[in-house]
Amino acid sequence: MNTTELIELLKSVEFGASGRPREISISINFDSEEMFFPNPKLNIVGTGDGVAGAELTLELTGEVWMEVAE
């Protein structure tokens, strides 16, 4: 994915129903491992317009390089 594709993806859900910009969260669980996504694909898996602010949930998929910390 390049930056233009990312911008287009994010622009498609930039604002919630309230008109406020969405906050982005990406969650990766590290259990003493480092993860590197050399060519990730981002998918929109959820959107919301909660009381605390608009939100956007992304799914990160693709090849993953893992390195276990010593």
N, C-alpha and C positions, 0 to 999 in steps of 0.2 A: 504494500500500500504506500502510495506517495502522499505528500502533504496536500495536494489538490484533492485527492480522493477523500482524505480525512476531513478536510474543510467542508466538502460537499456533504459528507455523511453527517457531520455535526450541525451544519446549517439547516439540514432537513428537520431537526428537532431542537433548534436553538432556543426557542421560547416555549414556556408552558402555557396553559390555558389562561393564566393570570397575566400573561405578557412579560413575566420576569424571565431572565436568562436562566437556564438550567445549570445546576452544579454537577460536576462530573466526579464519579468515584470509580476507581479500579481496584479490585481486591485480588491480591495474589498471596496465597498462604506459603510462607517460608518455614520449613521445619529443618533448619540448619542446611538449607540448600539455596543456591543462587540460580535464578532463571533468566535466560536471555532469549528473546524472540527476534530472530534475525529478519524475518519478513512477516510480521503479524497481520492478521485480518481482524478488524473490529466489526462487531455486529451489535446493533441496538437490540437489547433483549427486554428492556422495560423503560417506560417513561412515567412520570408522575408529576403532579402539581400539588404537593403536600402543603400543609399549613406553614412549615418551616422554610419552604422554598421549593421551586421546581427542581426536579431531579432527573437524571439520566443514568441508566445502567447499561454498561457495555460488556460484551463478551469478547475476550481476546483468544483467538485460535491461530493455529499454524505450527510450524516446526518450533520445538523448544530445546534449547541446550541447557543441560543441568550440570551443576558442579556442586558436589557435596563439600561443605566446609569441614576442615580438620580441626 
